[in-house]
Amino acid sequence: MTEAAALLRPAFLGVERSATGRRWVGPGIEEDRLAEAMTQATRLPLPLCRVLVRQGVTAQDAALYCAPALRDLLPDPLSLRDMAQAAQRFVTCLKRRERIAVFADYDVDGGSSAALLITWLRHFGHGATLYIPDRIDEGYGPNPPAMRKLAEGHDLIVCVDCGTLSHEAIAAAAGTDVVVLDHHLGGETLPDALAVVNPNRQDESGDLSHLCAASVVFLMLVEANRQLRGEGVTGPDLMALLDLVALATVADVAPLVGVNRAFVRQGLKVMGRRQRAGLTALADVARMDRAPTPYHLGFLLGPRVNAGGRIGAADLGARLLATDDPHEAEALAARLDTLNTERRDIEARVREAALAQAELRGLDGPLVWAAGEGWHPGVVGIVAARLKEATNRPAVVIGLNDGEGKGSGRSVAGVDLGAAIHRVASEGLLLRGGGHKMAAGLTVEPAHMEQAMARLAELLARQGAGTLGPADLKLDGLLTSGAATIQMIGEMETAGPFGAGAPAPRFAFPDQRVSSLKVFGNGHIRARFSDGTGTVEGIAFGAAETPLGQALKDGSYLHVAGRVEVDEWQGRQRVQLRLEDVAQP
């Protein structure tokens, strides 16, 4: 559904402005017709069909979509340029017992990518040197001194989740083969590497642009296994590695479309077996007491893996994911859990200062940005995400340290921030910069910061970023309290996994009586609603002092909206509504 179509459509339940200032938008007449026709043709429940229609699934494809199989969705690795050369050189290194170095980014995707390679090589009794740059001292991606040093002692350097734009650094590794396995937006020219495998190269079709780096690494291992099979050698069980691919896909906010759905679905099953020492230890310190879901990957495991790269030792996350020693895993997980707590404290301070600064600058332009002396570069991306969520605008947050500004940006749907930042960098206003449509990084000289942000705002305005209002609340339809059952939620989960590019279904519950309300913990609200068909319990985290919380306290009858989920406590299951908005009937 386009934004223009949404504006022309009558507000759902007549809600033009909710408690949070949003307009409610529901399915249109055509979507309703398609959902009802799908129900008749497939015998699938109507709420599920509404979700499938919203995701563009036809009645003919519904059964396959609800049961995504990797064998049906896995692309041919050789459809990516340079893949044959990359896999062949990697296999040759193995057979010749040559020295391999893995240069990885410091985030979850980089750590998972490195762990995939190290685990695969371990199957053959072959090791690899792990190198992850320090976020503060070295910045993102390969740098000439590190690559030069690695080249002195290795026959092959594999750069994962980085390297596509690292011309100078890769040139510094002269005399040693370099393979790049990446997914970041490529430039007009590629570095002089033996192979650059990247679905976002400018000469690629874009059909696999949704892959994260770990998925690209996995595809190379698929091809490596195939080449070994041709020589009568059995490679490792690749299905057992999908827990790492799933973690990276969700944590890197890769869209859950195409093969990514199968990666995550299967990867969650693998993770549930608790066979990877690092992930098992991490799940335990995060107090996960149920089968893993995309939520756990994105909000419990991912932030802890990232914590080392953000404010601690850069390689902690990758070492945790790669280890097969339970004792080492427990120690690393405990350290990462502590660092994650410290990260949250630092983030809270920077977020408060950044929001205050951005408000003074103005929140209604095409770009919301803030910069501060001493702001930790490890949290600026998270704070940018919070500013973006609060304003529905692209946001950039820059930390100024030692005469240099390192920033991170987050964007909104329909606005390509990575391309805009890459453009500003190419014009010389940034020292470097680039990334994805929805997330990007930059380095800037303080003297050029104002000019660079003004130019970035200009480019984003051309994409319509300055005309955005509060984001509409998009709903999949109506539910009564009695219809929200554990069985219904289970049926809806077949349209998942839900996440980036495939948001979890959101429903409106009309004319609900607020039968009870309780504030608990750190400003959380728990409320019970009823409508004559049954009752449903809702929870709104941190909402007590927000417009949503005030509306809940003041209202006796409300339209309520949110995502239904199964809450598990001490072995019991119950339906819970994750409250996102309310409105007066």
N, C-alpha and C positions, 0 to 999 in steps of 0.2 A: 504494500500500500504506500503510495507516494504521499509526501507532506501535503501537496495540493489537494489530493483526494480526501485526506483526513480532515482538512479544513472545511471542505464542502459537505461532509457527512454530518448529520445532526449529532450533537453530543450524546454520548451513551448515558442512558437514564436521565438525560437532561442536565448533566453536570458540566457546566461551562467553566466553573472555577471551584475547585475542591478546597479542602482545608490547607493543602500544600500549594495552592495556586495553579493547579493543573486542570486542563480540559480532559475529560474522559472520552476515549475513542474506542469503539467496539467494532465487531465485524459488520460489514455492510450486507446489503441484500444478496449480492452475488456470492459472497463468502458463506452466508447462511444457506443458500441454495446448494452450493457445492458440498458443504458439510452434511446436510440432510441426505443428499444423493449418495455420498460416500457411505453413510450409515446404512442405507438401504442396500447398497451393492456389496458391502463387505461384512455387515452385521457387527461392525465395531461400534463402541459406545459413542454417542454424539459429542460429549466433551473432548474425547480423544480426536475425533474427526475434525473438530474445530481447530485443534492445535495443528494437525497435519495439513489442513488447508492453508492455514497461516504460514506454514513452512514451505508451501508450494508443492506439496505431495499430491499426486492424483490417486484416484481410487484404484487404478491398475497397479500402481507402484506401492500402495500402502503396506501390503504384507511384507515386501522386501525391506521397506524403509524401517519398519518396526523390528526387524531382525537383521541388522546390518552384519554381513559376514565379510571378514577380511579377504577371503579368497575371491569374493566378487568385486571388492572395491579397491584392492591393492593395485596401484599403478605399476606399469613396467618400469623398473629402475632406469633402464636404458632410454626411456623417453626424456630423461634429463641430460642436457649437454654435459660432456666431460665425464659422465658417470663410468663408462667402460674403463677409461684411463685411470680414474681414481681407484676403482676397485682392484684393477689389475696390479697397480703399483703397491697397494696395501697387501694384497695376497703375496706378491713377490717378496716384500719385506718379511713376511711371516716365514715363507719357505726358506729364505736365505738367512733367517735369524738376524736381520739387520736391526739397527737401533731406531726406535720410533719415539717421537715426542708428540704429545697432544697439547696444543695451545687452545685453551677454552675461555669463553667469556665467564664472568664471575656470577651469573645468575642461574636460575633453575634450569633453563634450557641448555646453557653451556655446561653446567655440571652434569646434567643427565646425558648429554651428548658424549662427554668425556667418559662417563661411567659405562656407556654402551660399548665404546671401543676397548676400554680396559678389560671389561668383563669378557668380551668376545675373545680377545687375545689370551686371557688367562686360561680359557678352555684348552689352548694349545701349549700351555706352559710358557707363554711369551709375555714379557712385561713391556711397559711403556713409561716414559717420563711424563708426568703431569705438570703442566705449567699454566698457572692462572694469574694474570696481572693484578697488581694492587690497584684498586679503584682510585685512590688518591694520588699515589706516586707515579703510576703508569697510565692511568685512564683506560678507556675501552679499547679493546682490540690489540693486535700485534703492534709492537714498537720495535724500532731498529736495534737497540742494544740487546733486548731479549732474544730476538730472532737471530741476531749474529752469534750470540752465545750458544743457543740451541743448535745452530748449524755446525758449530765446531765439534759437537759430540754426538750427532745423530745423522742417519742416512735419509730419514723422512720426517717432515714436520706436518702434522695434520691440524689445521686450524678449524675449530668447530664453533659455530654460532658467531663467527667473526671472520674478518679477512677480505671480504669482497672489495672494500675500498682501501685496503692497506698496501698501496703500491710501493711506497718507500720501504716499509718494514719487510715485505716479502723480498724485495730486491736485496736487502741487507743479508738475506740467508743464501747468498750466491754460493753455489757448489753443493747445495743440499736440495733435494726435491721437496716442494711444498704442495700440499693438496688442501683446498679450501672446501669445507662442507658448511654452507651458510644458507640463510634465508632473508637477510636484510637487502633492502633495495640497492640494486647495482647501479653504477655510473655508466657513462658512455664508453669507457674503456675498462678493461679488467687488468688486475695485477699480473705480473709475469710469473704465474705459478704453473706447475705441471697440469693441474686441473682445478677448475672453479665450478663446483656443482652447487647451483643455487636456482631454485624455481623462480626467483625474482630478478634474475639477470634480464637486461633489456632485450636480449635476443631469445628469451624464452616465450612460450605461448601464453603463460599466465594461468594455465589450467590447474597447476599445482601451487599457486601462490599462497594458498592457505596453510601450507606445511610449516611447522616450526623446524628448527635446526635438528632436533633429535629425530624427527621423522625422516629428514634427509639422510642422516647418519644410518638410521635403520634400513632405508632403501639401499644404501651402499653395502650394508652387511648382507642384505638379501642377495645382491649381485655377487658379493664375495663368496657366499655359500654356494651359489650356482656355479661359479667358476671352479671352486674346489670339488664339487660333485662331478664335474666334467673330468676331473683327474682321479676320481674314485675315493675322494676324501670327504668324510662327513663332518660338517661344521656344527657349531652349537645350536641348541634349540632356540630359535629366534622368538617364538611365541612367549617364552619365559622372560624375554626382555621388554615386553610391552608395558609392564608397570612403569618403567622409566620413560617410555614414549608418552604414556598417558599423563604422567606427572608434568612433563615438560609442556605438552600441548595445552593443558588447562592453565598451568601457572604462567605461561607466556601469552595467555589470552588469545590463542589461535582460534579462529572460528571453527565451531563444531559442525562442519559440513563435510560431505564426501567421505574419504577414507579416515579423516580425523574422528568421525563418530565411531567407526569400528575400532580404531586404535584405543580410544578411551573406554569403550564398552568392554573390550577384551582385556585391556590393561587393568581395569578395576577388578576384574575376576582374578587376574594373576596376583595383584596386590593383596587381595583378600586371603590368599593362601599363606601370607606372612613368611615367605621363603627368602626375601632379600633382607639381609641383616640390618642394613642402614635404614631402610624404610620401616622395618618392624620396630627398631629402637626409637625412631622419630615418632611413629604413631603412639608409642607408649608414653613418651614424655609429653605429647600433645593431648594425652588422655582420651584417645579415640577408643570408644567402647562399642562400636558397631561397624558393619561392613563399610568400606570406603565409598565415598561418593565424590562427584566433581567438587562439591562444596569443601570437603575435607582437603582435597588436593590444592584448591585455590586459596583457602583461608587458614588452614592449620599446618599442612606440610610445607607448601610452597614458601610462605614467609619465613619459616624456620631455616629452610635450606638457603634462602637468600640472605639471611642475617649475617652470615660470615662475610659474604662479599660486600655487604652494605657498611658494616661497622666493625668487623673483626678480621680475622685472617681469611684472605680471599679464597683459599682452596678448601676450606672446611666442608662446604656443602658437597663438592665433587668427591672428596675423600670419603665422606659418609656414604654417598650413593655407590661408590665403587668397591668399598671394603667387603670382604667375606668373613671378617673376624667379628663375632658378636660382642666381644669385650671392647674392641676399638670402636665399634658402632655405638655402644652405650655411652662411652666417654664423649665421642663427637656429638651425639644427639643432645646430651646434657649441656655441653658447651654452646651449641647452637640455640637451645631453648633459652639459656641465660642471655645470650646476645640479642635474641628476639625481644625479650622483655626490655632490655636497654634501648633497642631500636624504637620501640613504641613510645618510650618516654621522650627520646630525642625528637621523634616525629611530631608529638603533641605540641612541643614548644615551637618548632619551626612552623607547623600548621597555623597556630594562633597568630604568629607574627606575619606570615605570608598573607593570610586572609585580611588582616588589618591594613596591610600595605596595598593589597589589590583593591580593597574597598575605597581607599583614598584615590587611587588611580582611576577607578571606575570599573563597574562590572558589566556594562552593557555594550562594550565594543566587541570587535571580532576576536580579540585576544585578551585573556586575563593573565597577568604575569606579575611576578615579584622576585626580588633578589635581596640577599642579605649577607653581610660579612660573617664568615664563620659557620654558615649553615652547612651541615654535613652533607656531602654529595651523595651519601648512601640513602638519604631519605627524601631528596628533592622530587624524585619520581612519584613516590607515594603521595606527597603533599600536592603535587600537580594533579594527581588523580582526584584528590578530595576537592580541589578548587574547581575542576571540571564538573564534578558531580553537583556541586553547590550552585553553579552558574549556568550549566548547559552551554559552555563556551570552551574552545580550545584553551589550555592553560600551560604555562611554562613557569617553572621555578628554578632559580639559579643560585647556587652557593658560591660566594666569592672567597677564595682562599689563595694566599701567596701570589696576589696580583693576577689571578686568572679566574674566570667564571665558568663553572661547569654546571650545566642545567639539563633538565629533563622535561619533556612535554607529553601531554595526553590530549587526545582529540575526541570529538563527538562524531556520530554517524554522519556521513556525507561530506566530511571535511578531511582532506589528505594532509595531515600535518607533516609527515615524513618528507614528502615531495617538496613542500614549501620550505622546510628547514634546509633541505639539500640545495634548493635554489639560492637561498640567502648565503649559504656557505660558498657556493660556486661564484657568487658575486663579490666575495672577499670580506663580507661583514662579519663572518664567523671564522674562527680558526679551523673548525671542522664541525660537521653536523650531518645527520641523516637518521633513517630508521624506517618505521612502518607508517601506514596510514594513521593508525590510532595511537602510536607511541614513538617517540623519537628523542634523541639526545643532541647536545650541542656543547661546544666550548667557545668562549668569547672573551676578548679583551675588554676589561671594564670600560675603557674609554670609548669603545664602539657599541656598548650594550644598548643604550637608548636608541641609537640609529638602527641597530640590527632588529630590535623588537618592533620598532615602527615599520620597518620594511616587511617583517614577518606578518604583522597585523594587516598591512596592505594586501599581501598575497592571500591571506585567509579571508579577507573581506570579499575578494573576487569569487571565492567559493561559497559566499553567502553566510559566513560565520557571524557577521554583525547583525543579521536580521533574525536570529534565533530568539525565541521567547522561552518561557519555561517548557520543558519537554512534556509533550502530551503523555498521559498515562494510557497505554495501549492494553486493551482487555480482550480476552478470548471469548467472553460471553458471560452469562449469568449462571449462578448456582444458588440453590437453597441450602440452608444449614444442614438439613437432613440428607441432601444428596452428596455432601462431602464425606465420603467414606474411605477407609483404608483400601478397599478393593478398587474404588475409582482412581485413587492416586496411583496404585500399582499399574492399572491399565494405562494411565497417562505416561508413566515412566517409560513405556515402550516406544514413545516418540523421542526419548532422550538419547544420549545424555544432553543436558541443557547447560548452556554457558554462552560464551561469546559467539555471536552469529546465530544462535539458536536459544533465545531466552526462554526460561521456564514459563509455563502457562500461568496466566494471571486472570483471576475471575473477580467479578463483582457480586456481592451478596446484598440484594436490595432490602430496604425496610427492615433493618435489624434492630431489635430492642437491646439496649445495653443493660444486661442483667447483673453484671458485676464488673468491678474495675479495681485493680491493685497496682500500686507503684512499688517496685522492688529493685534491689541491687543498685547499680549506678544509673538511675533514672530510667529503668526499663518499665514498660507497662504490660500487664496481662489483663485481658478483658474477655468476658464471655458474652456471646450474642445468641439471640434466639429469634425465630420468625414463625413459629407455629408448626414447622416441619421437623424441628430438632434444634440442637444447640451446637455451636462451634466456638472453640477457644482461640483467641488471637493474641499475638505477642508483637510488640513494637519495641525494638531495642533502642535505648538512649533517647526515647521520644518524649519523656516527661515534660521537658521545658520547651518543646517545639510546638508549632501550630497544630501538628497532628495530635500531639498529646493534649493540648488545650481543648481541641474539638471533641476528643474522646471524653474528657472530664465534663464538658458542658452538655453533651448530647445525650438524649434518652432514646431517640430513634435516629438511625443513621444508615445511609448506604456505605458499606465497607468494601475495600478492595485489597487484594494481595495474592500471595502464592500459597497454595495448600501443600502441606508436607506431612510426613509421618514423623512424630516425635517419639523417641524411644527412651524409656527411663526404667531402670531396674527390671529389664525384660518385658515391660509392658509397652504396647504401642497405642498411640492415640493420634487423632487428626489435629493438626495445628495450622492456623492461618497466620502466615507471616505478613502482618499488617503493613501496608505501604501508603494507604490513603483512606480518607473518609469524606463524606459530603452530606449535606443536609438534603433530605428527600424533597 
